[in-house]
């Protein structure tokens, strides 16, 4: 792995690699990629960043933000997206990206651990996370509220 492919914190000049990796992840999963580019750029590199991205050249991307968890007793780093290029899978790059996420989030936010979601159908990812020691809770479900329902809730006095 060249120095430019080693996982590191993304800078604004890495935005094309971040965007490319996140689009590739959406394609791999059959998910839509609905986030406007300018909104993603602001979320990562604006005056009040909401998340961090880590990059490994054009081979991998991790997107992470802090999440306060009373049940965990502190901050967990929520890895909302992790993508490794097909040609780099099995090379240890995913583990190195997550190791960098762990170090960066512990330094910035005092993170005690990592949290992520994984598609039930993504057996390779589930096995990867299990090998690393992640515990996959079948009783947890992600709930989302957006669109008209979110607007209705916002308008509630």
Secondary structure, DSSP 4 states (H G I P E B T S, - for coil): --GGGS-EE--GGGHHHHHHHHHHHHHHHT------HHHHHHHHHSTT---EEEEETTTEEEEEEEEEETTTTEEEEEEEEEEE-GGGTTTTHHHHHHHHHHHHHHHHH---EEEE---TT-HHHHHHHHHHT----TT-------HHHHHHHHT--
